[in-house]
Amino acid sequence: MVRALVQAGHDVLTVARPEGYIARELATSGLPVEPGIFRNAADVRGAPRVLRAIRRVKADWLVGSFGHEYWPLLTLGRLTRTPVALFRHLNSRLKSMSRVLLPRWADRFIVVSEHMRSFMMEQGVARERVSLLYNPLELERFRPDAALRVESRRALGVEDGTVLVGFVGALKPEKGAFRLASAFNQAMPLRPLLRALWVGEEAAHAKVREAIAPELHGRHILRGWTADMRPLYAAMDVLAVPSEWLEPFGRVSIEAQACGVPVLASRIGGLPETIREGETGFLFPPGDEAAWRDALATAADMSPEQRRTVGEAGARFVRERFSTERIAAEFIELLGAPRVR
């Protein structure tokens, strides 16, 4: 988003933890960063840095993305008479005082899916006080790449004709990882060409192996987190997102589709908003092993041409709906809209 706003001609100065991921990524892009830390709402050490940033760019808006920044930023916004926009990325419930005051005191209170907006309404927040802005994706990075696919599958030892289904995320029950492993145990004996690629924290790899039938271990590939997911997406034929908790959005879903990979996802949280069902991917009941077993078998039965057609539709869908240029333009329009009183 920062890169897209700068490319659109806006001055943006980010206050971020020194040497943290955000600071490193922005510095790599040549974008300015003001070092600062808010460990929690009572941590005032970041306040001088935010004040300095406001003065440096003569800020029209102060934008916060993390819960522990909310109250410090609202206070600084009041002190400097700078409007404040707060993003809510998590599906956890707000505390009662925050639930009442944050959407009223912030000039914009923004969530990343319609599901999250409904979740806020269930907590008593008026719909008109909650704005929607989907997460953006840099399409110059995530895109279909036939040459990278050949190279990546060769590096992973994936043979021609093999149907590689990927999982990307925390290897935890709430992400559906272990039910998916059980579904693979049932589907793989029925579909000899089916293989699995697991991408997640290496500390949990042993637990995943325990969940895989011993005779099927050779058909599973486990990889740790990587700074560049593009080669692994390129290697996949299908991505599975079997979450069993209320996902706020579904970033891996749009990343995979942008790379031309069809998506199988749980019908839960914000995930359904990240695909066009039946066109760019398919939705299944969360936690239903039989449904996921059948989904894996069906994915293996699709011809390469069918998967390519779905993948191409997914790349178009993400380009039309989630590009950084579009989301940045919607953000600017949102900031210019009249405030709800």
C-alpha positions in Angstrom: 0.0 0.0 0.0 2.8 2.4 0.9 4.5 1.8 -2.4 1.3 2.2 -4.4 0.5 5.5 -2.6 3.9 6.9 -3.3 3.6 5.8 -7.0 0.3 7.7 -7.1 2.1 10.9 -6.1 1.5 11.0 -2.3 4.1 11.6 0.4 4.2 8.7 2.9 6.5 8.4 5.9 6.2 5.1 7.8 7.0 4.8 11.5 8.2 1.2 12.0 10.2 -1.0 14.4 13.9 -0.7 13.4 15.2 -3.8 11.6 11.7 -5.2 11.5 10.2 -6.8 8.4 8.2 -3.6 7.4 11.2 -1.4 7.9 13.4 -3.7 5.8 10.9 -4.0 3.0 10.4 -0.3 2.7 14.1 0.5 2.9 14.7 -2.0 0.1 12.3 -0.1 -2.0 14.0 3.2 -1.2 11.1 4.5 0.8 11.6 6.6 4.0 11.2 5.1 7.4 11.1 6.8 10.8 12.3 4.3 13.5 9.8 3.9 16.3 8.2 1.3 18.6 4.9 0.9 20.3 5.0 -2.3 22.3 1.5 -1.7 23.8 -1.0 1.1 24.3 0.9 2.4 27.3 4.3 2.5 25.6 5.0 6.2 24.8 8.4 5.7 23.3 7.1 5.8 19.7 5.2 9.0 20.3 8.1 11.4 19.6 8.8 9.6 16.4 5.2 9.9 15.2 5.1 13.6 16.0 8.4 14.0 14.1 6.9 12.2 11.1 3.7 14.3 11.2 5.9 17.5 11.1 8.2 16.1 8.4 5.5 15.4 5.8 2.9 17.9 7.1 0.6 15.0 7.4 -3.0 15.1 6.2 -3.7 11.7 7.8 -2.3 9.5 10.5 -2.8 5.8 9.7 -2.5 2.9 12.1 -2.6 -0.8 11.4 -2.0 -2.6 14.8 -4.1 -2.7 17.9 -1.4 -1.6 20.3 -1.1 1.6 18.3 -4.7 2.7 18.4 -4.9 4.8 21.5 -1.5 6.4 21.1 -2.3 7.4 17.6 -5.8 8.7 18.5 -4.2 10.8 21.3 -1.5 12.2 18.9 -4.1 12.9 16.3 -6.1 15.0 18.8 -3.0 16.8 19.9 -1.9 17.7 16.4 -5.4 18.0 14.9 -4.5 15.3 12.4 -7.3 13.0 11.2 -6.7 9.3 12.2 -7.6 6.2 10.1 -7.4 2.8 11.9 -7.2 -0.5 10.2 -8.6 -3.7 11.9 -6.9 -6.8 10.5 -7.8 -9.3 13.2 -11.1 -11.1 14.0 -10.6 -11.0 17.7 -13.2 -9.2 19.8 -12.4 -5.6 20.9 -12.6 -4.8 24.6 -15.9 -3.1 25.5 -14.5 0.4 25.8 -12.5 0.1 22.5 -15.6 -1.3 20.8 -17.6 1.8 21.8 -15.0 4.5 21.3 -12.6 3.5 18.5 -15.1 3.6 15.7 -16.4 7.0 17.0 -13.1 8.7 17.7 -11.2 7.5 14.7 -12.0 9.5 11.5 -12.0 6.3 9.6 -12.3 2.7 11.0 -11.4 0.2 8.3 -11.7 -3.6 8.1 -10.4 -5.9 5.4 -13.5 -7.9 4.5 -17.3 -7.8 4.6 -17.2 -10.6 7.1 -15.1 -8.5 9.5 -17.6 -5.6 9.0 -20.4 -8.0 10.0 -18.3 -9.2 12.9 -18.0 -5.6 14.2 -21.7 -5.1 13.8 -22.3 -8.2 15.9 -20.3 -6.4 18.6 -22.6 -3.4 18.5 -20.7 -1.1 16.1 -22.9 0.7 13.6 -22.3 -0.4 10.0 -21.9 3.2 8.7 -18.9 3.6 11.1 -17.0 0.7 9.6 -15.4 1.0 6.1 -14.3 -1.9 3.9 -10.9 -1.9 2.1 -9.5 -5.3 0.9 -5.9 -6.1 1.3 -3.9 -5.2 -1.9 -1.4 -7.4 -3.8 1.6 -6.3 -5.9 0.9 -8.0 -9.2 4.3 -7.2 -10.6 5.6 -9.8 -8.1 2.8 -12.3 -8.0 2.0 -13.5 -11.5 2.0 -16.7 -13.6 5.4 -17.7 -14.7 5.7 -20.9 -16.9 9.5 -20.9 -16.8 9.6 -20.6 -13.0 7.1 -23.5 -12.7 9.3 -25.8 -14.6 12.4 -24.8 -12.6 10.6 -25.0 -9.2 9.0 -28.4 -9.9 12.4 -29.8 -10.9 14.0 -28.4 -7.8 11.3 -30.0 -5.6 11.5 -33.4 -7.4 8.0 -33.2 -8.7 7.5 -35.4 -11.8 5.5 -34.5 -14.9 1.9 -35.5 -14.5 2.0 -35.2 -10.8 -0.8 -33.1 -9.2 0.8 -31.0 -6.5 -1.6 -29.5 -3.9 0.0 -26.9 -1.6 -0.8 -25.7 1.9 0.7 -22.3 3.1 0.2 -21.2 6.6 0.6 -21.9 10.3 0.7 -25.7 10.8 -2.0 -25.6 13.5 -5.4 -27.2 14.0 -7.2 -23.9 13.6 -5.7 -23.6 10.1 -7.1 -27.0 9.3 -3.6 -28.5 8.7 -4.2 -31.8 10.5 -7.6 -32.5 9.0 -6.1 -31.8 5.6 -3.4 -34.3 6.4 -6.1 -36.9 7.2 -7.9 -36.0 4.0 -4.7 -36.6 2.1 -4.4 -40.0 3.8 -7.8 -40.9 2.4 -7.4 -39.4 -1.1 -3.8 -40.3 -2.0 -4.4 -44.1 -2.1 -7.2 -43.4 -4.6 -5.2 -41.0 -6.7 -1.6 -42.2 -7.3 -0.6 -38.9 -9.0 -1.5 -36.7 -6.0 1.3 -35.1 -3.9 1.4 -32.5 -1.2 3.6 -29.5 -0.5 3.4 -28.0 3.0 4.9 -24.6 3.7 5.0 -23.5 7.4 7.0 -23.3 10.5 9.7 -26.0 10.7 9.1 -26.5 14.4 5.7 -28.1 13.5 7.0 -30.3 10.7 7.3 -33.3 13.0 3.6 -33.1 14.0 2.6 -33.0 10.4 4.6 -36.1 9.6 2.9 -37.8 12.5 -0.4 -37.0 11.0 0.6 -38.5 7.6 0.2 -42.2 7.0 3.7 -43.7 7.1 3.4 -45.3 3.7 2.6 -41.9 2.2 5.5 -39.9 3.6 7.3 -40.0 0.3 4.5 -38.1 -1.4 4.7 -35.1 1.0 7.2 -32.3 0.7 7.7 -30.0 3.8 9.3 -26.6 3.5 9.8 -23.8 6.1 8.9 -20.2 5.8 10.5 -18.4 2.9 10.9 -14.7 2.1 9.8 -15.4 -1.5 6.8 -17.7 -2.0 6.7 -17.2 -5.8 8.7 -20.3 -6.7 6.5 -22.5 -4.5 3.3 -21.1 -5.8 4.6 -21.7 -9.3 5.2 -25.3 -8.5 1.6 -25.9 -7.3 -1.3 -27.2 -9.3 -3.8 -26.3 -6.6 -3.7 -24.4 -3.2 -5.7 -25.7 -0.3 -6.8 -23.3 2.4 -8.8 -25.5 4.9 -9.0 -23.0 7.8 -11.4 -23.8 10.7 -11.2 -20.4 12.3 -12.7 -17.0 11.2 -10.1 -15.9 8.8 -10.3 -12.0 8.5 -9.3 -12.2 4.8 -7.2 -14.8 3.0 -4.0 -13.4 1.6 -2.5 -16.7 0.5 -5.7 -17.3 -1.6 -5.2 -14.1 -3.7 -1.4 -14.7 -3.9 -1.9 -18.1 -5.3 -4.6 -17.0 -7.8 -2.5 -14.2 -9.0 0.1 -16.8 -9.8 -2.5 -18.8 -11.8 -3.2 -21.4 -9.1 -6.8 -22.6 -8.5 -7.8 -22.5 -4.8 -9.8 -24.8 -2.6 -10.9 -22.9 0.5 -13.1 -23.3 3.6 -16.4 -21.4 3.5 -15.5 -19.4 6.6 -14.7 -15.9 7.6 -13.4 -13.6 4.8 -12.1 -16.5 2.7 -15.2 -16.7 0.4 -14.6 -13.0 -0.6 -11.2 -13.9 -2.0 -12.5 -16.2 -4.8 -15.2 -16.5 -7.3 -16.7 -19.8 -6.5 -16.9 -22.2 -9.4 -14.8 -19.9 -11.5 -11.4 -19.2 -9.7 -11.8 -21.8 -7.0 -14.1 -23.8 -4.8 -15.5 -23.6 -1.3 -16.0 -26.5 1.2 -17.3 -26.9 4.8 -14.5 -26.2 7.3 -13.5 -29.3 9.2 -15.3 -31.8 7.0 -12.7 -34.4 6.2 -14.9 -36.3 3.8 -15.6 -33.1 1.8 -11.9 -32.3 1.7 -11.0 -35.8 0.7 -13.4 -35.5 -2.2 -12.1 -32.1 -3.1 -8.5 -33.4 -3.3 -9.6 -36.3 -5.5 -11.6 -34.0 -7.7 -8.6 -31.6 -8.1 -6.4 -34.6 -9.1 -9.0 -35.7 -11.7 -9.1 -32.3 -13.4 -7.2 -32.1 -16.6 -4.3 -29.7 -16.9 -6.4 -27.6 -19.3 -9.2 -27.4 -16.7 -6.8 -26.3 -14.0 -5.2 -23.8 -16.4 -8.6 -22.3 -17.2 -9.5 -21.9 -13.5 -6.0 -20.5 -12.8 -6.3 -17.9 -15.6 -9.7 -16.8 -14.3 -8.1 -16.4 -10.9 -5.3 -14.3 -12.1 -7.8 -12.0 -13.9 -10.0 -11.8 -10.8 -7.2 -10.7 -8.5 -5.9 -8.2 -11.1 -9.4 -6.7 -11.3 -10.2 -6.7 -7.6 -7.1 -6.7 -5.4 -4.3 -4.8 -7.3 -2.4 -2.3 -5.2 -3.3 0.4 -7.7 -7.1 -0.2 -7.3 -6.9 -0.6 -3.5 -4.8 2.5 -3.1 -7.2 4.5 -5.2 -10.1 3.3 -3.1 -8.2 4.2 0.0 -7.6 7.8 -1.2 -11.3 8.0 -2.1 -12.3 6.7 1.3 -10.1 9.3 3.1 -11.8 12.0 1.1 -15.3 10.9 2.0 -17.3 12.9 4.6 -16.9 11.7 8.1 -19.8 9.9 9.8 -20.9 11.9 12.8 
